Amino acid sequence: MKIMIVDDEVIIRTGLEKVIKWGDLGLTLLPLASSAEEVLERIEEERPDILMTDIRMSGKTGLELSEEVKEIFPNLEIIILTGYDDFMYTQQAIRQQVSDYLLKTSRPEDIIRTVLKAKQRVEERRVTQSKDHMKNREDRYRLLKRYIIDGEQLQQEVGILFEKNSSTLEQCHQGWQIIVISAEGWGQSASEQELLLFGVDNMVADLLPCISFVYKDNVIVAISMGKLESEKQMRRVIFEKITRLLKCQLTVVAGQQIDYPSQWHESYLTAVTAKSYQSLLEQNQWEYEDIKHRKGGTTVCSYEEEMELSLQLLEDDPIALKLWVQSYINHLLDDPEVTPQSLESAIQSVVIAAHRWIDRVLSAIGRKGSQEVSLPSLQYKLDRNPNDTLFQHLHMIMKLYHHYYAEGKTAHIQKAIVYIEEQIGKDLRLQQVAEFVHLHPNHLSEIFKKETGMKFVDYVTGKKVGRAAEILATSPAKVSEVANRVGYEDVKYFGQIFKKYTGLTPSEYRDRTRKDL
């Protein structure tokens, strides 16, 4: 496909010649023209597909040139170059069916996008005008999807797959690899994404020994391979070149190497597996070989991590919660064995822990079963940014408690009660709890007794004995272990306290509860 540039300012036309690598866009840049008259002399012989012209030139203007060449070549794509003061002319250009316009101060990436749009229109028009070509293209896409995506066996019509690069067919014996490429950076709209993928697909087909097609939101590439490691390195350089030229971000993931096109589907499946690691890896190019050895990392939030999370949720500090989430996720990602499945399970376990926390909290403050708003769903699906997704989920639960259940005059006492429940296995003192709820110890002691009807120390001791009784009745743990789990290092002292509150020693209590079962 050919492009011609005309401008009577030498600095503009030579600048456009040098700032864009036209060949990498699949375009042949014809010799630069300095006037509309020169274009009219050359156009019938050189037949460009795209014409980029200054709107105001000495002699004929760009608009006059556009009007004349459109009579000769009605399908010619014309891009007008304008200055800020040329808006009236630009409106006229649009009425004259000029394809697009660019400010002379446009950035290279804006020029590339505009030219790629014009190129896409030319190719689509060619397809529309040629039924045979259109059928060939549709057949090619259908076959590629069947063989690579759906896994059907390769048949005799394989030749149609190589219409863009016939020399690739001759290299089949060297081996193959399926590559999945995603791209972003040109905007969120469907049209912007479509144009970007079109540009990537075109450049890949022009620069590599491959066949390629756009499937959903990816460019799927079947690349013919040699045996030299330097070829892989050259491939990486080419993908980096495409990234720089199109001013976008590429994620390039290769499946396992295969010997024959009949194995394309196997390589594609491994590429999809490797691409699922996108949220786990920092690089933008990797292969199935880089991750296939991984067996999976931690899948369960530990007891210590759950207790840390409980304190974070109780504090009502979104920044501290975000830092905790970041630390937790980073710890998972640092594991060289982590997989998307193990990461998802570990994150899901945190979500479950948060739900357990809100259940315990509501029970401790006497609000169990009176939820005023529904809890967010337990289901968690790994995405590209697990930090943000997990934080948002936990933050919803934090707000649920603090905005709906921990309000009013009793908020400090409720927070203290929940803290006691969560830290029951530690040596809880008034000073420690007062610091947590940001009250003076004397003030906390006073309002605690007023709201609960109990002295602080009696309330804590009662809770510890109650928890110990639950453990004794439901587990075979030794009395010393039970004492330790509710914050007593001295087993003898624990036994005295337990008997004072229940009238029985821990052993007697266990024996009686078992007889009652």
N, C-alpha and C positions, 0 to 999 in steps of 0.2 A: 504494500500500500504506500502511496506517494503523497508527500505534503510539500506545498510551495509557500514560501514566505515573501511578502512584498512590503517594503517600507522605504520611503525616500531618505530616512535618517540612517546613515551607515551604522551608527552605534547601536541602534535598536535591532536592526536585522542581524548584525553579526553577534550581538548579545544573545539573541534568541537561538542562533546557530550553535553557540558554544555552551549555553547554560543547560540545555536539555540534550541528553544522549538519545537522539531520535531512533537510532538503530535498536537500542534496547527496548523501545516501545513497539518494535515491529514496523517501523516506518522508514521509508527512504526519503531523505531530505533532498529535494531538487536544488539546483543552483539558485542562490538568492536573487531576487529581482528588486530593482530600485524604483520602479514606476509601474503604474497601471498599464501604460502603453507597452512596456516590455512584456508584461504578463500576457496581454492579448496577442502578441506576436508568437509567443512560445506555447501557449496553453493547448492548442490543438495537437501539437506534436508530442508534448511531454505528458499531457493528460493527468494532472494531479487528482487525487481523490479528496484532498483537503486543501483549502486555500486560506492562509492567514494574512490579512491585509490591514494596513493602517487605514483609519477612517478618513483622514485628511492628508492629502499629498499634493505636491505641485503637479499641475496637469490634471488628469482625471482624478477624482476622489475615489476612495474605497467604495463608497456607495454606488457611484457610477460604474465602477469596475464590476461590482457584484451584480448589478442589474444586467450588464452586457453578457457576462460569462454564464449567468443563469439561463439566458436564452439559448446558449450553445450546449451547456451541460446542466440541465435542470436538477440533477441529483448531486451536484458538487456541494460538499460541505464547506461553508464559509464562516470563518471566525474573524470578527472585526476587532482590531486593536484601537482602543479609545483612550482619551485623556479625561480628566475630571470635568472639563468644560464642554464635553461633547454629548451630553445626555440627550439633547434634542435630536442629534444625528443618530444616536443609538435607537431611539424610538422609531425613527424612520427606517433604520436597518431592520428592525424586527418586522415592520410591516412589509419589507421587501423579502421576507423569508430567509434572512440571514440566520444561520444555525445557532450562533452563540456570539458573545462578545467578551473581551478581556480588557482590563485596565493595563496600560503599559507598565504600571508599577506592580503588577501581580507577581506573587511568589512563584518559584518554579513548580511547586506542588500544585498550585491552582492552574497553571498552564497545562500540566500533565493531565489533570483531571478533565479539563475542558477538551483537550485533544483526544483523550481516551473515549469520552462520550461521543465525539464526532466519528471516531474509528468504529465504535460499536454500532452506530447508526448505519455506517457504510456497510459493515458486514451483515447486519440484519436485513438491509435492503437487498443485498446481493442474494441472500438466502431466499428472500421472498420472491425475487425475480427468477430464480432458478428452481423449479420444482424438483428436478433431479438432484440438485445439490442439497435442497432442503430434506428430501427423503434420505439422502446419504448421511446427512448430519444427524437426523433423527434415528436412523438405524444404528449409527455409530454410538450414540449416547445409550440407546437401548441395549446394545450388545455389551458395552462396557459395564453398565449397571448389572446386567445379568451375570456376567462372568466375575466381576470384582466384588460387587456388593452382595448379590444374591447367591453366588457360589455355583452357578450352573457350569457344566463342563464345556470347554472351548470346542467350537465346531469349525467347519470348513470356511465359514464366512469371515474368518479372522482378518483377512486382508483389508476389509473396510475400516478396521480400527486404526490403521496407520496412515490415513489420508494426509495428516499434517506433517508427518515425518517418516517418509517411506524408508529411509535408511535405517530406522530403528528396527524394522522387521529383520534385517540382515544380521542384527547383533543379538538376537534372541538367545543364541547358544551360550552367551557369556553369563547369563543369569539376570534375575529381576529383583526388584524390591518395590513394594507399594508404599507411597508416602501420602500422608494426610496433612494438608496445609489449611490453617485458618488464618484470617486476617482481620485487623481492626484498625481504626484510626481515621476513617473518612466520614464518620458520623453514624447515627443510630438508625436512620431511615432505611427502608428496604431497598430503595433505588440507589442510595449511596453504597450500601453493602454489595449490591449486585454489580455495580460499576467497578468497585475495588476487586472483587473476585474475578471479574472479566479481565482486568488489567494483569492480575497475578497469573491467571491461566494463560494468557497470551505470552507473557514474558517467559514463563516456565517452558512452554512449548517451543519457543524460539531459541532458548539458551541451553536446553538439556536434551539428551537423547531419550525421549520419552513420548508417551501419549498421556493426555490429561483431559479431564472434564470437570465441570462444576456439579457437585451433588450436595443438595441442601445448603449448608453454610460452609462448605469446605471445597477446596480443590483437591481432587483425587488424582494422583500421579502414579503411573506404572513406568518405572525408570529402568532402562537397560544398564546393566552394570558390568564393569570389568573387575579384575581381581586386585588391582592396586589400591592401597590405602589412600594414595594421593588423589584418587578420583573422588573419594568421599570428602576430602578436604576441599577440593575444587567445588564440589556441590555446595558446601557450607558457604564458601565465598560468594557463589552465585546468588544464594538465597539472601545473604547480607546485602548484596548489590541491589536486589529487587526491593528490599526493605528501604534502603537509602533513596533509591530513585523514586519510588512511589510514596515515600514519606508515610509509611504505615508500620504496623507491628505484625510480624509473621510468627506463627507457631508451627514448626515443621517437625513432624513425627514420622519416623520410618518403621515399618514392620520388619519381620525377619526376612533374610535373604533366601531366595528360592531359585530353582534351576530352570523352571519352565513356566510359560504363561498359564498352563493348566492349574498352577498352584497360586495364582493371583489372590484368590479368595482367602487362602490360609494366611498370606502375608498381610492382607487387608485387616483380618480379624486381630492379628497381633499388633498392627498399627493402632487400631481402635483401643485395644487394651493399654498400650503404651500411652495413648493420648489421655486416658483417664487419670494419669499421674500429673496432669497439668497444674493442679492446685498444690502439688507436693514439691515441684521442682522449680528452681529459679531460672534455669537456662531456657532459651526459646527453640533449641534444636536438640533432639535426643532420639534414641532408637530403642526398639524392643529389647535388644541385647543389654541395654543399660539397666533395665529394671526386672528382667525375667527371673532373676535369682531371688528376689525378695519373698520372704515367707510371711510377713505380717508383723506389726509391732503390737504394743499394748492396746487392748480393746476395752479395758474397764477402768473407770475412774477409781483410784484407791480411796481407802477410808480417810487418810490424811488429806487428800485433795478435796474430798467431799466436805470435810470439816472446814477447810480453808474457804471453799465456795460458800458455805453457810454463813461464815462471818462476813464475807464480801456482800452477800445479798442483804444481810441484816444492817449493814452500815449505810446503805442508801447513798453510795458514792459511785456514780457512773464511771468516772475516770479510773478509780481504783479497780472497778470490775473489769473495765476494758484491759487494763494492764495485766490482771490475773488471767483473763482469757488468752491474751497474747502469749504470756509465759507458758500456759498449759499447751497451746497449739504448737509453739516452738519446740517444746520438750518432745512432743509426739513426732514432729517433723525431723528432729535431730536423730531419730532412730534410723539407722541405715536399712532396717528391714521393713519400715512402714509401707503399707499399701493403701490404696483408696478405701478398701473394705475395712481394714483395721482402723484407719483414721475415722471413718464414718461411725464405726462401732464405739470408739472411744469418746467421740463427741456426743453420740446418742446417750452414752452412759452419764455424761455430765447433765444432759437435759433431764434424764430420769432422776438424777440426784437432786436437781433443782425442784422437780415436782414433789419428790419426797420431802424436801425442806418446807415447801409451802404447806403441805399436809400437816407436818409436825407443828409448824408455827400456828396454824389455825386451831389445831387441837389444844396447844398450850394456852392460847388466849381465849379458849371457849367459843371459837367461831366455826368449828368443824361442821360442815354441811350447810353453812350459810353464805356460800360464795355469791357475791354480788355481781361479779363478772366471770366469764368462763376463762379457764386456763388455755394458753396457746397449745396447739397440737403437739403431741409427743414426737410426731414423725419429723425426722431431720434428714435432708438430702444434701450430700456433699456438693458444693459448688466451687467456683474459682476462688472465692475468698471466705474460707471457713471462719476466719477471725470475726469478720463483720456479721456473718449469719448467726454464729453462736452468741455473740455479744447481744445482738438485737433480741434474741429469744430470751436470754437470761435477764436482760434489762426489762423486758415486759413483765417477768415474774417479780422482779424487784419492785417495779412500780405498782404491781397488783397489791402487794402487801403494804407498802408505805403510803400509797394514795387512797386505799380503800379500808384497810384494817388497822393501821397504826396511827390514827388521827385522834385529835382531841386531848383532853387533860390526862388521860391514862396512857398516852403514847409511850412515855418514858418507862412506865412500869411494864407495859406489854413487851417493850424491847428488852428490858432486863429479864423478864420471865423466859422469853425465847432464847436469850443468851445463856441463861442457866441450863435450859433444856439441851442446848447444843454442846455445852461444855461440862456436862454432868460428870464426865470421867476425870475432871481435873480438880485441884484444890481451890474451890471457888471462895473468894473473900469479898467482903463488901467494897473495899477499896478498888479492887479489880473491876467489878461490875459497874461501880460508879464512874470510873474512868471511861468505860465503854459507852455508857449512855450520856456522858458529859454532864454529870451532876456532882455536887459535893456529897461525900459519903453520908454526912449527917442528914442532908435533905433527902437523899434517896431512902435512907433508913426510915425516916418519918413518913414519907408518902407511900412507901412500900407497905408498911403496917396498916396505913389508912385504907389503901385500896384492896389489900389481900386479907386483912384481919390477922396477919401473922408477922412475927418478927422475921427479918431477913434470914438469920441463921437457922431458925426453925423451918422455914420454907425450903431452904436449900437442903438441909438434912433430910427432911421428909421426902423430897424428890429423889435423893440418892438412895434412901432406903427402899422407896417404891421401885426404882429401877433395879436395884439388887434383888428384890423379891421376884420381879419378872424373870430375871436371868436364872435364879435358883429354881424356879418352877418350870422353866422351859429348856434348860440345858444341863449337861453333866459337868459343867465347869467346876473346878475346885473352889472352895470358899476363898482361898487366897487370890485366885484369879478374879472372882467376882468382886472382892474388895478393891482390887487394883482397877477394875473397869469402872468403878464409881468413885474413884479418886481417893481411896484410903490405902496408904502404904502399910500401916500397922494393922495386921489382921485381928489382933486381940481387941484393939480399940474399935474396929469395925464391928466385931461381934457384940461388944457392949452397947454400941449405939443401936444396932439392929434389934437387940433384945428389948432395949428401952422403948422402941417405937412399936414393936410387934408382939412383945411378950414371949418371943421364942428366939432361940439361937438360930443362926443360919441353917445349920444341919437339921434342927428340929422342924424348921419351917419347910425345908425341902421334903423331909419324910412325910409331913402331914399333907402337903399338897399332892404328893404322889399317891397317898392312901385315898385321898378324896376323888382322884381321877377314876 
